[in-house]
Amino acid sequence: MDFAGKRTDLASESAQSVSSEGGLPEGISVNVRKTSAFEITEISVDSEDAAKRIGKPRGRYVTLETEARIERRPENFEQCVYDLADEISAMIDSPESVLVVGLGNEDITPDSLGPRTAAHIFATRHIKSNAPQLMSADLGEVCAITPGVMGQTGIEASEIVKTVCDAIKPSAVIAVDALACSELSHLGKTVQLSNSGISPGSGVMNSRKELSSELLGVPCIAVGVPTIADLSQNGETLMVTPRSVDKMVGSSAQIISAAINLALHRGMTLEEIISLTS
């Protein structure tokens, strides 16, 4: 959605664009809190009218922002992972089985967050059927896919994910993708979670058919980091990404994958997760 000539996937930016001296429109509420690693802004969009105003579907949007851009593994990596895992756990609500989807194109660095995250997910669904004696209460039932992009496969990512969901019947889906922002201050510093689904390819301005709970028939949680900024002005579009985008995406993928693993395998420690997925 275009706000004042700029494109953004961040609900926090969209909410700011419709704010006035009287506050936010009815049906949009904001709550801000802090953890040791993040400032967290939670936005609830509760009505269809509010959704139209903000340009985002109804739902919850949780934004976790760090002080410094994530360009390499931060000193507070462990706390970032635990804080993000807590937010994922709160949003996904203890599912029996989860499909993690890494959206995007691994060959385009700013769009590679999803595939790079999925590569470090600790998948266990096959263990339950092939070696059940190895399963324990410490492990969740998790699988992961990277459906690629339509330019590579000729198939919409949403069609692939829907087919997989129909076949394996997960109780929830976590979709990870690169996002776009409209403020340089948010580039690579923000993680957004939402329960409203996601449009694959948004981070490189090539949105495809959305993934949502309505399409998949199960809760769909979206996780993303802005890797590209839209600085459109005077009718011209300028898409900006930092020179260190490879380090930024790699570090973001480390944090997100570790947090997802902790949220889904609740009996495991971060050290165990890292040793199994590095």
C-alpha positions as CSV (number, residue, x, y, z in Angstrom):
1,M,0.0,0.0,0.0
2,D,1.3,3.5,-0.9
3,F,1.4,6.1,1.9
4,A,2.4,9.6,1.0
5,G,4.2,8.1,-2.1
6,K,6.1,5.5,-0.1
7,R,5.7,1.8,0.3
8,T,6.1,0.1,3.6
9,D,5.4,-3.4,5.1
10,L,5.7,-2.1,8.7
11,A,2.5,-1.5,10.5
12,S,4.2,0.9,12.8
13,E,5.1,3.2,9.9
14,S,1.6,2.8,8.4
15,A,0.0,3.7,11.8
16,Q,2.2,6.8,12.0
17,S,1.1,7.9,8.6
18,V,-2.6,8.0,9.7
19,S,-1.9,9.5,13.1
20,S,-3.1,13.0,13.9
21,E,-3.1,15.5,16.8
22,G,-6.2,13.6,17.9
23,G,-4.4,10.3,17.9
24,L,-5.0,7.2,15.9
25,P,-8.3,6.4,14.0
26,E,-10.8,4.3,15.9
27,G,-10.1,0.6,15.7
28,I,-6.3,1.0,15.9
29,S,-4.5,0.8,19.2
30,V,-0.8,0.9,20.1
31,N,1.0,-0.4,23.1
32,V,4.8,0.2,23.7
33,R,6.9,-1.8,26.1
34,K,10.6,-2.6,26.5
35,T,12.7,-5.7,27.1
36,S,16.5,-5.9,27.7
37,A,17.1,-6.2,24.0
38,F,14.2,-4.5,22.2
39,E,11.7,-1.7,22.2
40,I,8.4,-3.5,21.3
41,T,5.5,-1.8,19.7
42,E,2.3,-3.8,19.5
43,I,-0.4,-2.5,17.1
44,S,-3.9,-4.0,17.0
45,V,-6.1,-3.3,13.9
46,D,-9.6,-4.3,15.1
47,S,-12.0,-3.2,12.3
48,E,-12.3,-3.3,8.6
49,D,-12.5,0.5,8.4
50,A,-9.3,0.7,10.4
51,A,-7.7,-1.9,8.2
52,K,-8.5,0.2,5.1
53,R,-7.1,3.3,6.8
54,I,-3.9,1.7,7.7
55,G,-3.5,-0.4,4.6
56,K,-3.0,-3.6,6.5
57,P,-5.3,-6.5,7.2
58,R,-7.0,-6.8,10.6
59,G,-4.8,-8.4,13.2
60,R,-1.9,-8.0,15.6
61,Y,1.4,-6.5,14.6
62,V,4.4,-6.7,17.0
63,T,7.5,-4.7,16.1
64,L,10.8,-5.4,17.9
65,E,13.4,-2.7,17.3
66,T,17.0,-2.6,18.3
67,E,19.2,0.4,18.8
68,A,21.8,-0.7,16.2
69,R,21.4,-2.2,12.8
70,I,21.8,-6.0,12.7
71,E,24.8,-6.3,10.5
72,R,26.7,-8.9,12.4
73,R,26.0,-11.1,15.3
74,P,25.3,-8.6,18.1
75,E,26.8,-8.8,21.6
76,N,23.4,-9.3,23.1
77,F,22.6,-12.1,20.6
78,E,21.3,-14.5,23.2
79,Q,18.9,-12.0,24.8
80,C,17.6,-11.0,21.3
81,V,16.9,-14.6,20.6
82,Y,15.1,-15.3,23.9
83,D,13.0,-12.1,23.6
84,L,12.0,-12.8,20.0
85,A,11.2,-16.5,21.0
86,D,8.9,-15.2,23.7
87,E,7.0,-13.1,21.2
88,I,6.7,-15.9,18.7
89,S,5.4,-18.2,21.5
90,A,2.8,-15.7,22.6
91,M,1.5,-15.3,19.1
92,I,1.5,-18.9,17.9
93,D,0.0,-20.4,21.1
94,S,1.5,-23.9,21.5
95,P,0.6,-25.7,18.2
96,E,1.0,-29.4,17.9
97,S,2.9,-29.2,14.6
98,V,4.4,-26.3,12.6
99,L,5.4,-25.7,9.0
100,V,8.1,-23.1,8.7
101,V,8.2,-21.4,5.2
102,G,11.2,-19.5,4.0
103,L,9.9,-17.1,1.4
104,G,12.0,-15.3,-1.1
105,N,14.9,-15.7,-3.6
106,E,18.1,-17.0,-2.2
107,D,20.0,-15.6,-5.3
108,I,19.0,-12.0,-4.5
109,T,20.6,-11.0,-1.2
110,P,18.0,-8.5,0.1
111,D,15.3,-11.2,-0.6
112,S,17.2,-14.1,0.8
113,L,16.1,-13.8,4.5
114,G,13.4,-16.5,4.2
115,P,15.5,-19.2,2.6
116,R,18.5,-18.5,4.9
117,T,16.3,-18.7,7.9
118,A,14.7,-22.0,6.8
119,A,18.1,-23.5,6.3
120,H,18.7,-23.4,10.1
121,I,15.3,-24.7,11.3
122,F,15.6,-27.9,13.3
123,A,13.2,-30.1,11.4
124,T,11.8,-33.1,13.4
125,R,8.6,-34.2,11.6
126,H,10.5,-37.1,10.0
127,I,11.8,-38.3,13.3
128,K,8.3,-38.9,14.7
129,S,7.5,-41.3,11.8
130,N,10.9,-42.9,11.1
131,A,12.5,-43.0,14.6
132,P,9.8,-42.4,17.2
133,Q,12.0,-43.6,20.0
134,L,14.1,-40.5,19.5
135,M,11.2,-38.1,20.0
136,S,10.7,-36.6,23.4
137,A,8.7,-33.9,25.1
138,D,11.6,-31.5,24.5
139,L,11.0,-31.6,20.7
140,G,8.1,-30.1,18.8
141,E,7.0,-31.5,15.4
142,V,8.5,-29.1,12.9
143,C,9.1,-29.1,9.2
144,A,10.5,-26.5,6.8
145,I,10.3,-25.6,3.1
146,T,11.6,-23.0,0.7
147,P,9.1,-22.7,-2.1
148,G,11.2,-20.3,-4.2
149,V,9.7,-17.6,-6.3
150,M,7.5,-17.8,-9.3
151,G,10.2,-16.6,-11.6
152,Q,12.2,-19.7,-10.7
153,T,9.4,-22.3,-10.4
154,G,6.5,-21.0,-12.5
155,I,4.3,-21.6,-9.4
156,E,3.0,-19.1,-6.9
157,A,4.6,-19.7,-3.5
158,S,1.1,-19.6,-1.9
159,E,0.0,-22.5,-4.2
160,I,3.0,-24.6,-3.1
161,V,2.5,-23.8,0.6
162,K,-1.3,-24.6,0.3
163,T,-0.6,-27.9,-1.3
164,V,1.9,-28.9,1.4
165,C,-0.5,-27.8,4.2
166,D,-3.2,-29.9,2.6
167,A,-0.8,-32.9,2.6
168,I,0.8,-32.7,6.0
169,K,-1.9,-30.8,7.9
170,P,0.2,-28.7,10.3
171,S,-1.6,-26.9,13.1
172,A,0.2,-23.6,12.3
173,V,2.4,-22.0,9.7
174,I,5.3,-19.5,10.3
175,A,6.3,-17.6,7.2
176,V,9.6,-15.7,7.1
177,D,10.2,-13.1,4.4
178,A,12.2,-9.9,3.7
179,L,10.2,-6.7,4.2
180,A,10.3,-3.1,2.9
181,C,10.2,0.0,5.0
182,S,9.9,3.7,4.3
183,E,12.3,5.1,6.9
184,L,16.0,4.4,6.8
185,S,16.0,4.3,10.6
186,H,14.1,1.0,10.5
187,L,16.3,-0.7,7.8
188,G,17.7,-3.8,9.3
189,K,16.9,-2.8,12.9
190,T,13.3,-4.1,13.1
191,V,11.7,-7.5,13.3
192,Q,7.9,-7.5,12.7
193,L,5.6,-10.4,13.7
194,S,1.9,-10.5,12.7
195,N,-1.0,-12.9,12.7
196,S,-2.5,-11.5,9.5
197,G,-0.4,-13.4,7.0
198,I,2.1,-12.0,4.4
199,S,2.4,-11.2,0.7
200,P,5.6,-13.0,-0.6
201,G,8.1,-10.8,-2.4
202,S,7.1,-7.6,-0.6
203,G,10.8,-6.9,0.3
204,V,11.7,-6.5,-3.3
205,M,8.5,-4.8,-4.4
206,N,7.1,-7.9,-6.2
207,S,4.2,-8.9,-4.0
208,R,2.5,-12.2,-4.9
209,K,-0.7,-13.8,-3.7
210,E,-0.8,-13.6,0.1
211,L,-0.4,-16.4,2.6
212,S,-3.0,-16.2,5.3
213,S,-5.1,-18.3,7.7
214,E,-8.0,-17.9,5.3
215,L,-6.0,-19.5,2.5
216,L,-4.2,-22.2,4.5
217,G,-7.0,-23.1,7.0
218,V,-4.6,-22.8,10.0
219,P,-3.0,-19.9,11.9
220,C,-0.3,-18.1,9.8
221,I,2.3,-16.1,11.6
222,A,4.5,-13.8,9.5
223,V,8.0,-12.9,10.6
224,G,10.1,-10.3,8.7
225,V,12.9,-7.8,8.7
226,P,13.1,-4.7,6.5
227,T,16.1,-5.2,4.1
228,I,15.1,-2.5,1.6
229,A,13.8,1.0,2.0
230,D,11.5,3.0,-0.4
231,L,12.7,6.6,-0.6
232,S,10.3,7.6,-3.3
233,Q,9.8,11.3,-3.7
234,N,8.6,13.7,-6.4
235,G,7.2,10.8,-8.4
236,E,10.5,8.9,-8.6
237,T,11.2,5.6,-6.9
238,L,14.6,4.9,-5.2
239,M,15.0,1.6,-3.5
240,V,17.8,1.5,-1.0
241,T,19.6,-1.3,0.7
242,P,22.8,-1.0,2.9
243,R,26.2,-2.0,1.5
244,S,26.4,-4.5,4.4
245,V,23.1,-6.2,3.5
246,D,24.7,-9.7,3.3
247,K,25.9,-9.4,6.9
248,M,22.6,-7.9,8.0
249,V,20.5,-10.6,6.4
250,G,22.8,-13.4,7.7
251,S,22.7,-12.1,11.2
252,S,18.9,-11.6,11.0
253,A,18.4,-15.1,9.8
254,Q,20.5,-16.4,12.7
255,I,18.4,-14.6,15.2
256,I,15.0,-15.5,13.7
257,S,15.8,-19.2,13.1
258,A,17.2,-19.6,16.6
259,A,14.1,-17.9,18.1
260,I,11.7,-20.0,16.1
261,N,13.6,-23.2,17.1
262,L,13.5,-22.2,20.8
263,A,9.8,-21.3,20.6
264,L,8.9,-24.7,18.9
265,H,11.4,-27.0,20.8
266,R,10.7,-25.7,24.3
267,G,12.7,-28.2,26.2
268,M,15.9,-27.4,24.4
269,T,18.5,-24.8,25.3
270,L,19.9,-22.2,22.9
271,E,23.3,-23.9,23.0
272,E,21.7,-27.2,22.0
273,I,19.8,-25.5,19.2
274,I,22.9,-23.9,17.8
275,S,24.9,-27.1,17.9
276,L,22.2,-28.9,15.9
277,T,21.7,-26.2,13.2
278,S,25.0,-24.6,12.6
